[in-house]
Amino acid sequence: MASLVILSSSLLCLFFITPLAAGSGGGTWSLLQPSIGISAMHMQLLPTDRVIIYDRTDFGASNIFLPNGTCRKDPKDIVLKNDCTAHSVEYDVASNSIRPLMVLTDVWCSSGGLTPDGSLVQTGGFNDGDHVVRVFNNSCGKCDWVEIPFGLAQRRWYATNHVLPDGRQIIIGGRRQFNYEFYPKASPSEKSYSLPFLLQTSDPKIENNLYPFVFLNVDGNLFVYANNRAILFDYKLNKVLKMYPGIPGGEPRNYPSTGSAVLLPLRVVQGTVAVVEVLVCGGAPKGSFLNAQNGRFDGALNTCGRIKISDPVPNWVMETMPMGRVMGDMLLLPNGDVLIINGGLNGTAGWEFGRNPVFNPVIYRPDNPLTSRFEIQNPTTVPRMYHSTAVLLRDGRILVGGSNPHQYYNFTNVLFPTDLSLESFSPSYLDANSSGLRPTIISPATQTNIQYNQQIVIRFTVPNTVNLNRISVTLVAPSFNTHSFSMNQRLVVLDGGTTTKVIGESTTYQVKTMAPSSNNIAPAGYYMLFVVHQEVPSEGIWIKIH
């Protein structure tokens, strides 16, 4: 089927879906849109099943116009002061369509996360956008960005956000910012707070600690990983509670030696989470960034470090991936597996500094024996290098986009042309041969409100025979993805309830489980709820925890 491309000022642009050829391994790829008009540098799934995507504003015109002849006038823009093109779009998953949006100031290399009501708060950027907070309201169908000038106390460029138990967001670090702040502010006069750990982990002239990996621990404190080491941090008291051992080998894992990290699934047992683990994978060896500037592209790291941050005396356990990977993304799948996707075999992050794309994703199964956790998946045909993104969708697919390792949009005579397409990767649990195992949730309905510690009764159907001992219920927080890190990413395996067959219904079952007991385990807001049967997840439903 031919693909239809519309690059105009129309409000809606529709495209056909073209499957790509599969190779050896698992999973399948589909081309969703050959062009959305911008390169997907940042992505966030909303509880409306729409994905907000944006790039940057300071490179000139994009390939999609703003609607109705609208133009953005910005006297501080470095390249184009009267710009009639969009640098952000809203992607509707159900209709496979896009709607251009307007950002007024530069959002380059910024950060964000969802508020408890599902609105997107985006923070910082570059030039005239570095102190700006932007809000995209989740509640209306045709909303656009609303900008709050000087919403931030400090310049935030390459910073990391995390949603806190009280619904605020903490914004940590950024280029030459060895501090953190909150949004919204407790008062208009609230400023930033010093975090010397960020200065201590900054390599001279290289940094290697931008976009730090930040996770909320179940004790309410933050695990903060930068460069090659980590701390447990009490942000309320501005106090380092614990220094974790450095990762073995001491190689850098943060931008520009960009690896990735996830908080492994949190398993609730009798209302508590006893084991909290972090997995850090990939990156580039020491010196790689300077070498890349001189035309030598070192091989990416092929190691992962896994640490139980809940242990009294935690230690790293090192594992080896099937291949090295820099600028890769790590995503939690609904069944608790980890998908490692995008990136390259050589070089670092930064303009023109990556080489040899890694086309094959890898599945990591954290509960498998140590020597059998990695499985190579089928390859894409599209290089996803610097400035690529990936997010989990409610139907279990992975939305993949971006790749622009150039200062401007460049489509010809370069190793890796600027990419404006969107693909989806469907893990093997979506294969037709798994359909007999796949649950379908009957109730509750999507968009259901749930209170902490509330019993949740879920009815679902499964076509084939059900193994009642292999049913679980998971919650997955929709994450903000950019620069190989998914901020606020979190998967909670709910307290194991009893699954029973519904009398009089041959394929209908019921599982009773409990909502998380506290906002330290799951901060208030929207989650995708999945029923998982023998590692095959249902399509998710949206629930709101409060």
Disulfide bonds with the S-S distance in Angstrom:
Cys71-Cys84 1.83
Cys140-Cys143 1.48
Cys281-Cys304 2.06
